[in-house]
Amino acid sequence: MTDDANQLKGPDLARGIALSDLSENTPFLGHAGGEQMILVRQGAEVFALAHQCTHYHGPLAEGLVAEGGLRCPWHHACFDLRTGEALRAPAIDPLDIWEVTTRDGKAFVGAKRASRPAKAPRKALPDRIVILGGGAAGFAAAEQLRRDGYQGELTMLSGETAPPIDRPNLSKDYLAGTAPEEWMPLRPDNFYADKGIDLRLGASVAAIDRGARQLQLADGGTVPYDRLLLATGAEPVRLSVPGADQPHIHTLRTLADCRDIIASAKEAKRVAVIGASFIGLEVAASLRTRGIETHVIAPETVPMEKILGAEMGRFVRALHEERGVVFHLGEGVTGFEGKDVKLKSGASLKADLVVTGVGVRPRIALAEKAGLTIDRGVAVNAWLETSDSTILAAGDIARWPDPHTGQNIRVEHWVLAERHGQAAARILMGEREKFEGVPFFWSQHYDVPVNYVGHAESWDAIDIEGDIAARDCILRYRKNGRVLAAASIYRDIASLQAELAMEKSYA
């Protein structure tokens, strides 16, 4: 990206900068040739890279350098210092990089370097890889396979009507009306044809025939595979109460779902959000941003206490109440009569738009029917292989051995699903590298982001550093003396450092 010359920050690096001005492993902001960039010095080497993350344009000058990579402070993407390659989701595209020469105790930025050349094709790879699912894990796997030089048949079967999208935005900026729909696709429609990815939308798979190594489609067709990646994701839990099938009552999972909610929101005066999870509260924030009177109904007394603890949960509730959201906590829904939401307490609430966010369940029916080992999800080993080594599983459905907690865990996070997909692609390409990634997610509540790294289903203590109310804090969740997870608000470097520490820590 080329910035206006009047807005460029830092010195002109084409004229040179003293090496003594560059602290080891600390991004330094400057410019050359009319483009903003950062320098990173490691010993005698200096690297020049673009200054913004290719995901959401996070400021890489505020990032963390570690393990040969540059990590984005916003959503924990990572880029290779030497090549600019996006090493880990949520970033997919590489950073621009420039030549750097050193002489006379100075570093000079020269011409932009060519992008990473395509990897040479490898031998003894499967001829046909099929990916079942069109979400984060499936997309990331397909993209990584082609990026790494896979040249065989690559088929992607998606039950959705739209190509892979930026799903987190469904409950955030897109629903709030602050992001246009053209931002939603992860890649333009022509990407799949150009990369030789046979993307089939609206595909319905009836069964997995492991003996014949083929998928049986609902229309009677078959799709053969040599290796199969299951990335079927999760589906919303639907309320099983009277009246829950009315047209003004919605769940949010797909782009079509979000379009329907937006259309209803244009005429709605009051919305009832059922559930105070991250999705429920993000939906509440987005619809409140649209100016709609918003009520949240949930059985817990403190929103998200099970994930964030009581103090952070009360803070998030206060954020929403400051914006006019009304909470009905310790409540449940017993049914709907027209526009009346019937509550467990006996009260009722009128709402001309209802969005339910009471959880999701993994789509494991096909895996279970195929006889794969099931453990509250599809059980996989450290290489994401199911009980059938020709079939891998990734994303929301996969329960894998987490080296950081010492437990088998299943996590429903977008970034984790993408990283699963990338790891699965590398495994399908013959790399026997265990998946050891640390889960990460972010949640946006108006202008306050909450970043969360790790996984803590329970804890003995929460260490609070900083001030939650001042929106400047990091919370560390400990069990048996070990930090299992960390939640932060505007403590980006501390969050990155917590992630790095967890990567080096094993149960």
N, C-alpha and C positions, 0 to 999 in steps of 0.2 A: 504494500500500500504506500502510495506517495502522499506525504503530508504537505500542506501549505508551508512554504519556506518560513513564513513568519511564526509558525507554530512549532517548528522543530526545536527540540530540547537538547541541551548538552552541547559539547564541543563538536567541531567538524573533524570527524575521525579520519577523513581523507588526508588532512594535513598532519596527522600523527598525534599521538598522545603518549606521554611518558609511561613506561611500564610501571614505574613506581606509583603512579596514580591509580593503578588497577589492583584492587585487593583480590587476593586469591579466592576463587570460587564465589565471587560477588558480582552480580550483573551490574554493568555500568552503562548508563543511557547516553547515547550520542547520535550522530547522524553522518551520512556521507552521500553525495550525489543526490541530495534532495529527499532521502529516505531515512526515516527514523529506524534505529537499530540498537542492539545492546552488544557489548563486548563482555566476554568471560575469559579470565586468565587462569590457566592451570599450569603451574611451573613456568616453563619457557614457551608454552603454546598459548595463543590467543585466538578465540573463536568469535565470529561476528554473525549474529542471527537477528531475524525480525523481532520486533519488540512486543508484538501482540500474539496471544494464543490464537490458533486457527479455529478453535471451538467457538467461544463467545467473546473473543478479543480481550481476554484478560491481560493485565499489565505484567509482562514477564520480567521487567526490571524489578518487580517486587516478589519474584519467585525464588525458588530454592534450587541450588546446584548441588547435586549429589549423584554418586554412582555413574558418572559420565553423562548425566542427563540434566535437563533444565525443566523444573516442575512449575506448572501454572498455579498461582495462589488461589484462583477462584474455584476450579473444579478438578484440580489434581491431574490434569493431563501431563504428559512427560515427552520431551523431545531430545533426540540425540544431539549432543553438542557438535559433533563432527559433521554430521550429514543433514541435520535439521529434521530427520524423519520423526514422525509421530510414533512414539514407542508404545503409548498406552492411551486408551480411551479416557475421556470422551473426545479428544482430538483425533481426527482421521488424516487431515491434510498436513503435509510437512511445512516447516518454516523455510522462508527464503534464507540463504546463507551467502556470505561474501568471503572473498579471499582476504587474508590478513598477512602482511609481511612485517618482520621486525628488523630494525637496524638502528644502530646508534642509541640504544636504550629506549626506543619508541616503537609503537605499533601503528601501522598504517593500513586503513581499509581500502581495498581495491575493487575490482569488478565483482559483480554477482556471479556466484558459482552455479554450474548446471545442477539440476535436480538429480536426485539419486537415480542411477541407471537401474533398469529392470533386472531382477535377479535371473540368473541363468536357469533354464528348466532343469529339474532333477529327474533322475531315473527312478524306476521302481515305485512310482506313485500310483494310486488308484486311478483307473480310467474314468470312473463315474462317481462323483460325489453328489449326494442329494442332501439339501438342507430343508427340514420340515419346520417352517415358522418364518414369519416376516417381520419380527420385532428386532430388538436391539442385538441379541445374541446371533440370530440368523444373519442379519445384515453385516455385522462386524466380521463374522466368519467368512462370508462370501467376499467382502472387500479385501480382507487380509489374504485370502487364498490367491486372488488375482494379483494383488500387490507383490506377493512373494513368488510369483512366476508359475503358479499352477496353470497348466494348459489343457487339462482334461475337461470332460463334460461336467458342467456345474449347473444344477437345477435347484431352484428355490421355490418351494411350494408355500404359499401364504393364504390363509383363510380370509384375510382382510381385503377390502376393496381398493385400498390405496397403497402405493409403494411405501417402503419403510420410512417412518417419520420420526421427528424429534419428540418422542412421547412425553418427556417431562414438561414440555411447553403446553401440553393440552390443559393442564391444571394451572399453569402460570400465565405467562404474558399473552399467549394466543387467546385463552379464555377471557382474560381481562380486557382484550381489545387493544393491547399496546404492541402487539406483534402481528404483522400481516401473514396470511396463509402461505404466501410464497416462501416464508422462512421455514415452514414445517418439513418439507421433504429432506431427508438426509443426503440425497443425491438427485440430480435432475432425472427425468424419466428415461432419457437416452443413455444414461450411464450403464444400465443393465445390458442393453443390446451391444453397446460399444465394448463392454468388457466380456461379452460372451456368457452372460449370466441369464439363464432361462428362467426369468421370474414369472410365475403363474399366479395371478391374483384370483381370489375367490375359489381357491382349490379346496376340495373336501376329500380328506383321506379317510377311508373306511377301516383299513387294517394294515399292519406291517407283517409281511410274509418273510420271516427270517430265513426259512429254509431256501426259498427261491431268491432271496435278497431283492425283493421288490416291494413297492407300496401299491396297495389296491385302492383305487380311487372310487369315490361314491358313484361316479358315472359309468363304472365298469372298466375303465382304463387301468393301466399299470405303469409304474415308473421304476425301472430297475436301478440298483445302486451297487457299488462295490463297498463304499463306506457311507454311513448315514449319520447325520447330526440332528438330534432331536432338540428343537428350540421352540417348543409350542407355547411357552409363556404361561400366563395366568389369565383367569377370567374373573370378573367381578362377582362377589357374592350378592345374590338378589334377595330382597326381603320376601319372606313367605308369610305375608299377612294379607288379610282381605283388602282388595282395592289397589294392590301394589302394581297391577298391570295397566293402570290408566296412562294415557299418552303424555300427561304432564309430569310423569315420574321417570327420572332418567338415572342411568349409571354412566360412568365416564371411563372408557378404556381406549376407544378408537377415535380416529379423526371424524368419522361419521357421527359418533356419539357427541363429540364436542360441537360439531356443526349444529346438531339438533338442539343442544342446550343454548347455544348462542342465539339461534332463531327464537327459542322460547323466551330468552332473557330480554329480547327487544320489546316485548309486551308485558313482561312480568313486573309487578309492583312489590311482591314479597316472595322470597325464596326460603325454603327450609332445606338445610343440609343435614342429612342423617349420617352421623359419624364425625368424630373429632380426631381422626387420624391425620397424617400429613396431607394425604390427598383431600380429605374432607375440608381441612382448614385452608389449604391452598385454593380450593374451589370457592370457599367462603370469601377469602381475600379478593379473588378475581371478580366475583359477582358484586361484592361490595364496591370494588373499584369502578364498576359500571353504574353505581348509584342505586342499586337495588337494596331494599330493606332485607337484611339477611339474619336468619336464625339458625343456630347450630344445636342439634339434639343428639345427645350421646349418653350412654349409661355410666361412664366414669365420672368421678368428681373433679379430677384434674386432667385436662387434655394432655395426652402423650406422656403421662407419668411413667408408664411402663417402659418407654424408650429413653426419655430424657431426664427422668426424675422429677420430683415435685416442684422444685424451685424454678427450673427452666420451663416446666409445663405451665406454672402460674404466670410466668412472664409472657409466654406466647399467648395465653388467654387475654392478658391485659392489653397486648398489642392490638388484638382484634376488637376488644371492647372500646379502646380509644377511637377506633374507626367506626364504631356504631353497631358492631355485631352483637346480637343478643344470644346468650347461651342458656340452654335448658339441659343442665347436667344432672346425672343421677336419674335420667329419664330413658324410656324406651318407646317405641312406636308399636301400637297394637293393631293399627289398620288405617285405611284411608276411606273417607266417605266424600266423594266429590273432591272439593278443594280443602276439606277438613282433614288435618293430620291428627289422628287420635293417639293420645299419649297414655303411657302406663299409669300415670297418676290420676287419670280420669279427665284431665283437661284436654283441650283441643286447640289447634293452631291453624288458622287459614293460611294457605300458601298456594299461589297459582303456578309455582314452579318448585319441584322437589328434585334434589340430586342426592342419591344414596352413595355413601362411601364407607361401607362397613366391612371392607376387606376384600381380598381376592383368594382364589384357590388355584393351585397349579393344574394345568391341563395334562393329566397323566393317563387318561383313559386308554389311549392307543398303546402306550408303553406297557401298561398293566395287562391289556388284552394280549399283547405279544409275548407275555411271560417274562419280561424284564424284572429284575429285583426292585421292589418298591419299598421305600422307607420314608413315609410322609413326603414324598417326592420320588424322583428317579435316582436310585443310589448309583453313584459313580466313584471311581477310584481317583487317585491324585492326578491321573492323566485324563480325567473327565470321561473315561470309558465306562459304559454300563456293564452289566453281567454278560452281555454279548460284546466281545471286543471289536466287532465290526461297526458297532453303534456307539456314538458319543452322545452326551446330553449336556446342555449348557443353559444358563440363564435361570429364570424363575423356577423351573421344574427340577433342577439338579441339586441333590444333597451330596456334598463333597467333604472329604476329610480336611478340615481347616488346621494347618499347622500352628496357628497362633493361639487358638483356644484349646486345641487337642480334642475337639469335638467334630462330629459330622454335622454340618450346618446347611441350611437352605436360606438364601437371602433374596428378597424381591427388590433389588436396586437396579436402576437403569445402567449406571456406569459399570457395576459388577457384571451385569449380563453382557455388555459389550466386551469387557475384558475376558470373560469366559469364552465368547465367540472368537476373539483374537487368539487366545491360547489354543482352542480347539483347532483352528486353522493351522497353526504351527505344528500341532501334534499330527494332524492329517498329512502334513508335509514331511513327516518323518522325524520331527524333533521330539525326543523323549525328555521333555522338560516338565516337571511337575507344576501344577497350578498352585502358586503360593501367594496370590494377590490378596491385598487387604481390602475388604469392602469399603466403599465410600458412597455417600449420597449428599445432596444439598437440598434444602427446602427454602422457599422464598415466601415471606410474609410481609407484604407491602414492600417497604424499603429495607427490611431486615433479613439477611441471609443466615441460615443455620447450616453449618457444615458438620458432617459426622463421619468419622473414620473408625474402622474396626467393627466389632460385633460383640455386644454384651446382652445376653438374655436375662442376666441377673447380675447383681453386684453387692459387695459388702460395704463399699463407701464411695462417695463422690467427692473428689477434690476440686474445689472451685478456685480458680485463679482469675483475678480481675473482678469486675462488677457486672452482673447480669443486667441489672436495671439500666446501667449506663451503656449497654450494648457493646461491651468490650470485655470478653471473657473466654476462657476455655475450661471445660469441665472434663475431668478424667475419671472414668468409671473403673474401679479396681475390684478384683476378686482374688482372694488368697495372696494379696500383695502385688499382683500383676495388673498393669493397665490393659484392659481389654478393648476399650473404646474411648473416643474423645469427641465432644461436641463443642463447637466454638462459634462465636459471633465476632467478626472483624478481628480475629487473631489468625490471619492466614498463614503466616510463617510457622507459628506454633502448631497449627493443624497439620501442615506439611511435615514438620519435624516429628509429630506424633505418629504419622503414617510411616515415616522412614524407620522410626524406632520399632514399630510393630513388625515391619518387614524383616527386621534383624532379630526378632524375638520369637522363640518357639516354645510351645508348652512342653 
